[in-house]
Amino acid sequence: MASAIAGVPKGHLAVYVGEKHKRFVIPISYLNHPLFKDLLDWAEEEFGFNHPMGGLTIPCNENYFITLTSSLNQ
């Protein structure tokens, strides 16, 4: 399975966060959460849909992303 080879388990996706584009693997269920949708809207405004990095890039800093995703886990 290609996703397992890439280090992304089934039901998850990789996103790239911050200036250094640190890779995080998150559950796809986050995509439906209103706070995460706000991040996606921000990413769309920042990068549009044709982003040369090839992955989903979130333009916030890593600490904010970690704090947000930690709250989504509770």
PDB file of N, CA, C and O in Angstrom:
ATOM      1  N   MET A   1       0.848  -1.180   0.000  1.00  0.00           N
ATOM      2  CA  MET A   1       0.000   0.000   0.000  1.00  0.00           C
ATOM      3  C   MET A   1       0.894   1.243   0.000  1.00  0.00           C
ATOM      4  O   MET A   1       1.793   1.365   0.832  1.00  0.00           O
ATOM      5  N   ALA A   2       0.646   2.148  -0.921  1.00  0.00           N
ATOM      6  CA  ALA A   2       1.501   3.327  -1.094  1.00  0.00           C
ATOM      7  C   ALA A   2       1.487   4.232   0.125  1.00  0.00           C
ATOM      8  O   ALA A   2       2.533   4.754   0.510  1.00  0.00           O
ATOM      9  N   SER A   3       0.311   4.436   0.752  1.00  0.00           N
ATOM     10  CA  SER A   3       0.262   5.349   1.890  1.00  0.00           C
ATOM     11  C   SER A   3       1.066   4.814   3.069  1.00  0.00           C
ATOM     12  O   SER A   3       1.671   5.595   3.803  1.00  0.00           O
ATOM     13  N   ALA A   4       1.083   3.507   3.262  1.00  0.00           N
ATOM     14  CA  ALA A   4       1.879   2.941   4.349  1.00  0.00           C
ATOM     15  C   ALA A   4       3.368   3.136   4.076  1.00  0.00           C
ATOM     16  O   ALA A   4       4.142   3.383   5.001  1.00  0.00           O
ATOM     17  N   ILE A   5       3.764   3.028   2.826  1.00  0.00           N
ATOM     18  CA  ILE A   5       5.166   3.227   2.455  1.00  0.00           C
ATOM     19  C   ILE A   5       5.586   4.668   2.721  1.00  0.00           C
ATOM     20  O   ILE A   5       6.705   4.920   3.166  1.00  0.00           O
ATOM     21  N   ALA A   6       4.697   5.603   2.451  1.00  0.00           N
ATOM     22  CA  ALA A   6       5.006   7.018   2.647  1.00  0.00           C
ATOM     23  C   ALA A   6       4.928   7.418   4.115  1.00  0.00           C
ATOM     24  O   ALA A   6       5.180   8.576   4.447  1.00  0.00           O
ATOM     25  N   GLY A   7       4.584   6.483   5.004  1.00  0.00           N
ATOM     26  CA  GLY A   7       4.506   6.794   6.422  1.00  0.00           C
ATOM     27  C   GLY A   7       3.206   7.435   6.833  1.00  0.00           C
ATOM     28  O   GLY A   7       3.132   8.067   7.887  1.00  0.00           O
ATOM     29  N   VAL A   8       2.170   7.283   6.015  1.00  0.00           N
ATOM     30  CA  VAL A   8       0.867   7.847   6.331  1.00  0.00           C
ATOM     31  C   VAL A   8      -0.126   6.694   6.465  1.00  0.00           C
ATOM     32  O   VAL A   8      -0.494   6.074   5.467  1.00  0.00           O
ATOM     33  N   PRO A   9      -0.560   6.404   7.691  1.00  0.00           N
ATOM     34  CA  PRO A   9      -1.501   5.305   7.870  1.00  0.00           C
ATOM     35  C   PRO A   9      -2.866   5.614   7.257  1.00  0.00           C
ATOM     36  O   PRO A   9      -3.219   6.773   7.038  1.00  0.00           O
ATOM     37  N   LYS A  10      -3.609   4.570   6.991  1.00  0.00           N
ATOM     38  CA  LYS A  10      -4.955   4.727   6.451  1.00  0.00           C
ATOM     39  C   LYS A  10      -5.774   5.615   7.387  1.00  0.00           C
ATOM     40  O   LYS A  10      -5.713   5.471   8.608  1.00  0.00           O
ATOM     41  N   GLY A  11      -6.543   6.536   6.794  1.00  0.00           N
ATOM     42  CA  GLY A  11      -7.361   7.444   7.581  1.00  0.00           C
ATOM     43  C   GLY A  11      -6.633   8.693   8.045  1.00  0.00           C
ATOM     44  O   GLY A  11      -7.164   9.453   8.855  1.00  0.00           O
ATOM     45  N   HIS A  12      -5.435   8.915   7.550  1.00  0.00           N
ATOM     46  CA  HIS A  12      -4.615  10.073   7.918  1.00  0.00           C
ATOM     47  C   HIS A  12      -4.100  10.765   6.662  1.00  0.00           C
ATOM     48  O   HIS A  12      -4.173  10.216   5.563  1.00  0.00           O
ATOM     49  N   LEU A  13      -3.581  11.974   6.838  1.00  0.00           N
ATOM     50  CA  LEU A  13      -2.914  12.666   5.746  1.00  0.00           C
ATOM     51  C   LEU A  13      -1.754  13.474   6.289  1.00  0.00           C
ATOM     52  O   LEU A  13      -1.722  13.838   7.465  1.00  0.00           O
ATOM     53  N   ALA A  14      -0.806  13.748   5.418  1.00  0.00           N
ATOM     54  CA  ALA A  14       0.358  14.547   5.800  1.00  0.00           C
ATOM     55  C   ALA A  14       0.101  16.002   5.443  1.00  0.00           C
ATOM     56  O   ALA A  14      -0.419  16.307   4.370  1.00  0.00           O
ATOM     57  N   VAL A  15       0.470  16.894   6.352  1.00  0.00           N
ATOM     58  CA  VAL A  15       0.418  18.328   6.096  1.00  0.00           C
ATOM     59  C   VAL A  15       1.783  18.903   6.445  1.00  0.00           C
ATOM     60  O   VAL A  15       2.541  18.320   7.219  1.00  0.00           O
ATOM     61  N   TYR A  16       2.077  20.046   5.865  1.00  0.00           N
ATOM     62  CA  TYR A  16       3.354  20.724   6.091  1.00  0.00           C
ATOM     63  C   TYR A  16       3.061  22.060   6.744  1.00  0.00           C
ATOM     64  O   TYR A  16       2.229  22.829   6.261  1.00  0.00           O
ATOM     65  N   VAL A  17       3.753  22.335   7.852  1.00  0.00           N
ATOM     66  CA  VAL A  17       3.401  23.465   8.711  1.00  0.00           C
ATOM     67  C   VAL A  17       4.601  24.372   8.934  1.00  0.00           C
ATOM     68  O   VAL A  17       5.727  23.915   9.130  1.00  0.00           O
ATOM     69  N   GLY A  18       4.324  25.677   8.898  1.00  0.00           N
ATOM     70  CA  GLY A  18       5.322  26.668   9.264  1.00  0.00           C
ATOM     71  C   GLY A  18       6.336  26.973   8.180  1.00  0.00           C
ATOM     72  O   GLY A  18       6.284  26.430   7.076  1.00  0.00           O
ATOM     73  N   GLU A  19       7.260  27.855   8.524  1.00  0.00           N
ATOM     74  CA  GLU A  19       8.280  28.303   7.573  1.00  0.00           C
ATOM     75  C   GLU A  19       9.197  27.173   7.122  1.00  0.00           C
ATOM     76  O   GLU A  19       9.672  27.167   5.986  1.00  0.00           O
ATOM     77  N   LYS A  20       9.442  26.222   8.010  1.00  0.00           N
ATOM     78  CA  LYS A  20      10.338  25.111   7.675  1.00  0.00           C
ATOM     79  C   LYS A  20       9.592  23.929   7.065  1.00  0.00           C
ATOM     80  O   LYS A  20      10.197  22.902   6.756  1.00  0.00           O
ATOM     81  N   HIS A  21       8.278  24.071   6.891  1.00  0.00           N
ATOM     82  CA  HIS A  21       7.431  23.021   6.312  1.00  0.00           C
ATOM     83  C   HIS A  21       7.599  21.685   7.028  1.00  0.00           C
ATOM     84  O   HIS A  21       7.812  20.648   6.399  1.00  0.00           O
ATOM     85  N   LYS A  22       7.498  21.731   8.354  1.00  0.00           N
ATOM     86  CA  LYS A  22       7.593  20.495   9.134  1.00  0.00           C
ATOM     87  C   LYS A  22       6.384  19.619   8.822  1.00  0.00           C
ATOM     88  O   LYS A  22       5.251  20.096   8.763  1.00  0.00           O
ATOM     89  N   ARG A  23       6.642  18.349   8.627  1.00  0.00           N
ATOM     90  CA  ARG A  23       5.595  17.401   8.238  1.00  0.00           C
ATOM     91  C   ARG A  23       4.913  16.825   9.475  1.00  0.00           C
ATOM     92  O   ARG A  23       5.568  16.351  10.403  1.00  0.00           O
ATOM     93  N   PHE A  24       3.575  16.877   9.465  1.00  0.00           N
ATOM     94  CA  PHE A  24       2.757  16.270  10.502  1.00  0.00           C
ATOM     95  C   PHE A  24       1.778  15.325   9.825  1.00  0.00           C
ATOM     96  O   PHE A  24       1.296  15.608   8.729  1.00  0.00           O
ATOM     97  N   VAL A  25       1.487  14.215  10.466  1.00  0.00           N
ATOM     98  CA  VAL A  25       0.479  13.279   9.973  1.00  0.00           C
ATOM     99  C   VAL A  25      -0.719  13.396  10.902  1.00  0.00           C
ATOM    100  O   VAL A  25      -0.609  13.178  12.108  1.00  0.00           O
ATOM    101  N   ILE A  26      -1.871  13.744  10.323  1.00  0.00           N
ATOM    102  CA  ILE A  26      -3.070  14.006  11.117  1.00  0.00           C
ATOM    103  C   ILE A  26      -4.222  13.115  10.650  1.00  0.00           C
ATOM    104  O   ILE A  26      -4.233  12.662   9.506  1.00  0.00           O
ATOM    105  N   PRO A  27      -5.191  12.863  11.536  1.00  0.00           N
ATOM    106  CA  PRO A  27      -6.377  12.104  11.125  1.00  0.00           C
ATOM    107  C   PRO A  27      -7.223  12.923  10.148  1.00  0.00           C
ATOM    108  O   PRO A  27      -7.325  14.143  10.282  1.00  0.00           O
ATOM    109  N   ILE A  28      -7.819  12.261   9.182  1.00  0.00           N
ATOM    110  CA  ILE A  28      -8.653  12.995   8.224  1.00  0.00           C
ATOM    111  C   ILE A  28      -9.889  13.586   8.892  1.00  0.00           C
ATOM    112  O   ILE A  28     -10.512  14.493   8.340  1.00  0.00           O
ATOM    113  N   SER A  29     -10.251  13.092  10.061  1.00  0.00           N
ATOM    114  CA  SER A  29     -11.405  13.646  10.778  1.00  0.00           C
ATOM    115  C   SER A  29     -11.198  15.121  11.122  1.00  0.00           C
ATOM    116  O   SER A  29     -12.175  15.851  11.291  1.00  0.00           O
ATOM    117  N   TYR A  30      -9.947  15.573  11.230  1.00  0.00           N
ATOM    118  CA  TYR A  30      -9.673  16.987  11.506  1.00  0.00           C
ATOM    119  C   TYR A  30     -10.240  17.889  10.416  1.00  0.00           C
ATOM    120  O   TYR A  30     -10.586  19.040  10.684  1.00  0.00           O
ATOM    121  N   LEU A  31     -10.338  17.384   9.203  1.00  0.00           N
ATOM    122  CA  LEU A  31     -10.794  18.206   8.082  1.00  0.00           C
ATOM    123  C   LEU A  31     -12.212  18.716   8.274  1.00  0.00           C
ATOM    124  O   LEU A  31     -12.594  19.716   7.665  1.00  0.00           O
ATOM    125  N   ASN A  32     -12.996  18.051   9.106  1.00  0.00           N
ATOM    126  CA  ASN A  32     -14.372  18.472   9.355  1.00  0.00           C
ATOM    127  C   ASN A  32     -14.513  19.404  10.547  1.00  0.00           C
ATOM    128  O   ASN A  32     -15.599  19.933  10.782  1.00  0.00           O
ATOM    129  N   HIS A  33     -13.462  19.616  11.292  1.00  0.00           N
ATOM    130  CA  HIS A  33     -13.542  20.460  12.485  1.00  0.00           C
ATOM    131  C   HIS A  33     -13.479  21.937  12.092  1.00  0.00           C
ATOM    132  O   HIS A  33     -12.637  22.324  11.282  1.00  0.00           O
ATOM    133  N   PRO A  34     -14.370  22.773  12.663  1.00  0.00           N
ATOM    134  CA  PRO A  34     -14.401  24.204  12.292  1.00  0.00           C
ATOM    135  C   PRO A  34     -13.066  24.927  12.472  1.00  0.00           C
ATOM    136  O   PRO A  34     -12.708  25.756  11.636  1.00  0.00           O
ATOM    137  N   LEU A  35     -12.326  24.636  13.535  1.00  0.00           N
ATOM    138  CA  LEU A  35     -11.039  25.316  13.732  1.00  0.00           C
ATOM    139  C   LEU A  35     -10.030  24.910  12.666  1.00  0.00           C
ATOM    140  O   LEU A  35      -9.242  25.734  12.201  1.00  0.00           O
ATOM    141  N   PHE A  36     -10.057  23.641  12.283  1.00  0.00           N
ATOM    142  CA  PHE A  36      -9.135  23.197  11.243  1.00  0.00           C
ATOM    143  C   PHE A  36      -9.561  23.750   9.890  1.00  0.00           C
ATOM    144  O   PHE A  36      -8.717  24.060   9.050  1.00  0.00           O
ATOM    145  N   LYS A  37     -10.868  23.874   9.677  1.00  0.00           N
ATOM    146  CA  LYS A  37     -11.357  24.476   8.431  1.00  0.00           C
ATOM    147  C   LYS A  37     -10.872  25.915   8.304  1.00  0.00           C
ATOM    148  O   LYS A  37     -10.586  26.380   7.200  1.00  0.00           O
ATOM    149  N   ASP A  38     -10.778  26.625   9.431  1.00  0.00           N
ATOM    150  CA  ASP A  38     -10.226  27.985   9.403  1.00  0.00           C
ATOM    151  C   ASP A  38      -8.780  27.972   8.906  1.00  0.00           C
ATOM    152  O   ASP A  38      -8.381  28.842   8.131  1.00  0.00           O
ATOM    153  N   LEU A  39      -7.997  26.987   9.352  1.00  0.00           N
ATOM    154  CA  LEU A  39      -6.615  26.871   8.870  1.00  0.00           C
ATOM    155  C   LEU A  39      -6.581  26.592   7.371  1.00  0.00           C
ATOM    156  O   LEU A  39      -5.736  27.129   6.655  1.00  0.00           O
ATOM    157  N   LEU A  40      -7.500  25.752   6.898  1.00  0.00           N
ATOM    158  CA  LEU A  40      -7.553  25.449   5.465  1.00  0.00           C
ATOM    159  C   LEU A  40      -7.917  26.687   4.651  1.00  0.00           C
ATOM    160  O   LEU A  40      -7.370  26.909   3.570  1.00  0.00           O
ATOM    161  N   ASP A  41      -8.845  27.495   5.174  1.00  0.00           N
ATOM    162  CA  ASP A  41      -9.196  28.749   4.494  1.00  0.00           C
ATOM    163  C   ASP A  41      -7.983  29.672   4.427  1.00  0.00           C
ATOM    164  O   ASP A  41      -7.736  30.309   3.404  1.00  0.00           O
ATOM    165  N   TRP A  42      -7.237  29.739   5.514  1.00  0.00           N
ATOM    166  CA  TRP A  42      -6.032  30.563   5.569  1.00  0.00           C
ATOM    167  C   TRP A  42      -5.014  30.061   4.545  1.00  0.00           C
ATOM    168  O   TRP A  42      -4.389  30.855   3.841  1.00  0.00           O
ATOM    169  N   ALA A  43      -4.854  28.744   4.467  1.00  0.00           N
ATOM    170  CA  ALA A  43      -3.921  28.163   3.497  1.00  0.00           C
ATOM    171  C   ALA A  43      -4.349  28.490   2.072  1.00  0.00           C
ATOM    172  O   ALA A  43      -3.509  28.776   1.218  1.00  0.00           O
ATOM    173  N   GLU A  44      -5.649  28.447   1.814  1.00  0.00           N
ATOM    174  CA  GLU A  44      -6.142  28.782   0.473  1.00  0.00           C
ATOM    175  C   GLU A  44      -5.838  30.238   0.130  1.00  0.00           C
ATOM    176  O   GLU A  44      -5.406  30.540  -0.983  1.00  0.00           O
ATOM    177  N   GLU A  45      -6.064  31.136   1.086  1.00  0.00           N
ATOM    178  CA  GLU A  45      -5.770  32.555   0.856  1.00  0.00           C
ATOM    179  C   GLU A  45      -4.277  32.775   0.615  1.00  0.00           C
ATOM    180  O   GLU A  45      -3.885  33.574  -0.236  1.00  0.00           O
ATOM    181  N   GLU A  46      -3.461  32.064   1.368  1.00  0.00           N
ATOM    182  CA  GLU A  46      -2.006  32.237   1.291  1.00  0.00           C
ATOM    183  C   GLU A  46      -1.410  31.635   0.020  1.00  0.00           C
ATOM    184  O   GLU A  46      -0.567  32.255  -0.629  1.00  0.00           O
ATOM    185  N   PHE A  47      -1.848  30.426  -0.333  1.00  0.00           N
ATOM    186  CA  PHE A  47      -1.203  29.680  -1.407  1.00  0.00           C
ATOM    187  C   PHE A  47      -2.082  29.407  -2.618  1.00  0.00           C
ATOM    188  O   PHE A  47      -1.564  29.089  -3.688  1.00  0.00           O
ATOM    189  N   GLY A  48      -3.400  29.524  -2.477  1.00  0.00           N
ATOM    190  CA  GLY A  48      -4.288  29.122  -3.562  1.00  0.00           C
ATOM    191  C   GLY A  48      -4.321  27.607  -3.669  1.00  0.00           C
ATOM    192  O   GLY A  48      -3.894  26.900  -2.756  1.00  0.00           O
ATOM    193  N   PHE A  49      -4.827  27.120  -4.784  1.00  0.00           N
ATOM    194  CA  PHE A  49      -4.936  25.673  -4.955  1.00  0.00           C
ATOM    195  C   PHE A  49      -3.763  25.077  -5.718  1.00  0.00           C
ATOM    196  O   PHE A  49      -3.556  23.865  -5.661  1.00  0.00           O
ATOM    197  N   ASN A  50      -2.998  25.880  -6.422  1.00  0.00           N
ATOM    198  CA  ASN A  50      -1.835  25.392  -7.166  1.00  0.00           C
ATOM    199  C   ASN A  50      -0.567  25.761  -6.418  1.00  0.00           C
ATOM    200  O   ASN A  50       0.097  26.746  -6.740  1.00  0.00           O
ATOM    201  N   HIS A  51      -0.245  24.966  -5.428  1.00  0.00           N
ATOM    202  CA  HIS A  51       0.936  25.239  -4.615  1.00  0.00           C
ATOM    203  C   HIS A  51       2.067  24.320  -5.068  1.00  0.00           C
ATOM    204  O   HIS A  51       1.874  23.105  -5.118  1.00  0.00           O
ATOM    205  N   PRO A  52       3.239  24.860  -5.398  1.00  0.00           N
ATOM    206  CA  PRO A  52       4.327  24.054  -5.953  1.00  0.00           C
ATOM    207  C   PRO A  52       4.896  23.004  -5.002  1.00  0.00           C
ATOM    208  O   PRO A  52       5.561  22.073  -5.456  1.00  0.00           O
ATOM    209  N   MET A  53       4.656  23.126  -3.704  1.00  0.00           N
ATOM    210  CA  MET A  53       5.202  22.145  -2.762  1.00  0.00           C
ATOM    211  C   MET A  53       4.595  20.762  -2.995  1.00  0.00           C
ATOM    212  O   MET A  53       5.235  19.750  -2.710  1.00  0.00           O
ATOM    213  N   GLY A  54       3.381  20.713  -3.505  1.00  0.00           N
ATOM    214  CA  GLY A  54       2.764  19.436  -3.816  1.00  0.00           C
ATOM    215  C   GLY A  54       1.997  18.811  -2.673  1.00  0.00           C
ATOM    216  O   GLY A  54       1.345  17.786  -2.873  1.00  0.00           O
ATOM    217  N   GLY A  55       2.046  19.374  -1.502  1.00  0.00           N
ATOM    218  CA  GLY A  55       1.309  18.852  -0.362  1.00  0.00           C
ATOM    219  C   GLY A  55       0.449  19.934   0.247  1.00  0.00           C
ATOM    220  O   GLY A  55       0.495  21.090  -0.171  1.00  0.00           O
ATOM    221  N   LEU A  56      -0.325  19.557   1.222  1.00  0.00           N
ATOM    222  CA  LEU A  56      -1.168  20.514   1.923  1.00  0.00           C
ATOM    223  C   LEU A  56      -0.289  21.277   2.906  1.00  0.00           C
ATOM    224  O   LEU A  56       0.217  20.703   3.870  1.00  0.00           O
ATOM    225  N   THR A  57      -0.111  22.568   2.658  1.00  0.00           N
ATOM    226  CA  THR A  57       0.749  23.405   3.485  1.00  0.00           C
ATOM    227  C   THR A  57      -0.105  24.349   4.312  1.00  0.00           C
ATOM    228  O   THR A  57      -0.971  25.043   3.779  1.00  0.00           O
ATOM    229  N   ILE A  58       0.143  24.375   5.618  1.00  0.00           N
ATOM    230  CA  ILE A  58      -0.591  25.223   6.552  1.00  0.00           C
ATOM    231  C   ILE A  58       0.340  26.373   6.953  1.00  0.00           C
ATOM    232  O   ILE A  58       1.437  26.128   7.456  1.00  0.00           O
ATOM    233  N   PRO A  59      -0.091  27.639   6.736  1.00  0.00           N
ATOM    234  CA  PRO A  59       0.813  28.775   6.938  1.00  0.00           C
ATOM    235  C   PRO A  59       0.888  29.318   8.365  1.00  0.00           C
ATOM    236  O   PRO A  59       1.180  30.499   8.550  1.00  0.00           O
ATOM    237  N   CYS A  60       0.633  28.488   9.376  1.00  0.00           N
ATOM    238  CA  CYS A  60       0.765  28.972  10.751  1.00  0.00           C
ATOM    239  C   CYS A  60       2.079  28.444  11.334  1.00  0.00           C
ATOM    240  O   CYS A  60       2.735  27.595  10.731  1.00  0.00           O
ATOM    241  N   ASN A  61       2.455  28.952  12.503  1.00  0.00           N
ATOM    242  CA  ASN A  61       3.687  28.433  13.104  1.00  0.00           C
ATOM    243  C   ASN A  61       3.423  27.072  13.752  1.00  0.00           C
ATOM    244  O   ASN A  61       2.284  26.718  14.056  1.00  0.00           O
ATOM    245  N   GLU A  62       4.486  26.334  13.949  1.00  0.00           N
ATOM    246  CA  GLU A  62       4.374  24.965  14.455  1.00  0.00           C
ATOM    247  C   GLU A  62       3.730  24.902  15.838  1.00  0.00           C
ATOM    248  O   GLU A  62       2.915  24.018  16.100  1.00  0.00           O
ATOM    249  N   ASN A  63       4.086  25.827  16.721  1.00  0.00           N
ATOM    250  CA  ASN A  63       3.528  25.810  18.077  1.00  0.00           C
ATOM    251  C   ASN A  63       2.019  25.986  18.062  1.00  0.00           C
ATOM    252  O   ASN A  63       1.305  25.299  18.792  1.00  0.00           O
ATOM    253  N   TYR A  64       1.528  26.904  17.233  1.00  0.00           N
ATOM    254  CA  TYR A  64       0.084  27.099  17.126  1.00  0.00           C
ATOM    255  C   TYR A  64      -0.581  25.828  16.614  1.00  0.00           C
ATOM    256  O   TYR A  64      -1.612  25.409  17.141  1.00  0.00           O
ATOM    257  N   PHE A  65       0.005  25.214  15.589  1.00  0.00           N
ATOM    258  CA  PHE A  65      -0.562  23.998  15.006  1.00  0.00           C
ATOM    259  C   PHE A  65      -0.614  22.874  16.040  1.00  0.00           C
ATOM    260  O   PHE A  65      -1.617  22.168  16.142  1.00  0.00           O
ATOM    261  N   ILE A  66       0.450  22.711  16.796  1.00  0.00           N
ATOM    262  CA  ILE A  66       0.497  21.666  17.823  1.00  0.00           C
ATOM    263  C   ILE A  66      -0.558  21.924  18.893  1.00  0.00           C
ATOM    264  O   ILE A  66      -1.241  20.997  19.330  1.00  0.00           O
ATOM    265  N   THR A  67      -0.693  23.177  19.316  1.00  0.00           N
ATOM    266  CA  THR A  67      -1.703  23.520  20.313  1.00  0.00           C
ATOM    267  C   THR A  67      -3.105  23.238  19.787  1.00  0.00           C
ATOM    268  O   THR A  67      -3.937  22.663  20.489  1.00  0.00           O
ATOM    269  N   LEU A  68      -3.359  23.647  18.546  1.00  0.00           N
ATOM    270  CA  LEU A  68      -4.681  23.437  17.953  1.00  0.00           C
ATOM    271  C   LEU A  68      -4.998  21.950  17.827  1.00  0.00           C
ATOM    272  O   LEU A  68      -6.072  21.508  18.237  1.00  0.00           O
ATOM    273  N   THR A  69      -4.080  21.184  17.268  1.00  0.00           N
ATOM    274  CA  THR A  69      -4.356  19.760  17.072  1.00  0.00           C
ATOM    275  C   THR A  69      -4.440  19.016  18.406  1.00  0.00           C
ATOM    276  O   THR A  69      -5.169  18.029  18.512  1.00  0.00           O
ATOM    277  N   SER A  70      -3.716  19.466  19.413  1.00  0.00           N
ATOM    278  CA  SER A  70      -3.840  18.855  20.741  1.00  0.00           C
ATOM    279  C   SER A  70      -5.238  19.062  21.297  1.00  0.00           C
ATOM    280  O   SER A  70      -5.798  18.166  21.929  1.00  0.00           O
ATOM    281  N   SER A  71      -5.802  20.237  21.063  1.00  0.00           N
ATOM    282  CA  SER A  71      -7.162  20.495  21.544  1.00  0.00           C
ATOM    283  C   SER A  71      -8.191  19.682  20.762  1.00  0.00           C
ATOM    284  O   SER A  71      -9.245  19.347  21.302  1.00  0.00           O
ATOM    285  N   LEU A  72      -7.907  19.360  19.508  1.00  0.00           N
ATOM    286  CA  LEU A  72      -8.828  18.551  18.714  1.00  0.00           C
ATOM    287  C   LEU A  72      -8.821  17.097  19.171  1.00  0.00           C
ATOM    288  O   LEU A  72      -9.794  16.376  18.947  1.00  0.00           O
ATOM    289  N   ASN A  73      -7.750  16.663  19.800  1.00  0.00           N
ATOM    290  CA  ASN A  73      -7.642  15.286  20.284  1.00  0.00           C
ATOM    291  C   ASN A  73      -8.446  15.042  21.552  1.00  0.00           C
ATOM    292  O   ASN A  73      -8.666  13.890  21.928  1.00  0.00           O
ATOM    293  N   GLN A  74      -8.884  16.096  22.213  1.00  0.00           N
ATOM    294  CA  GLN A  74      -9.584  15.937  23.497  1.00  0.00           C
ATOM    295  C   GLN A  74     -11.064  15.798  23.315  1.00  0.00           C
ATOM    296  O   GLN A  74     -11.796  15.657  24.295  1.00  0.00           O
TER     297      GLN A  74
END
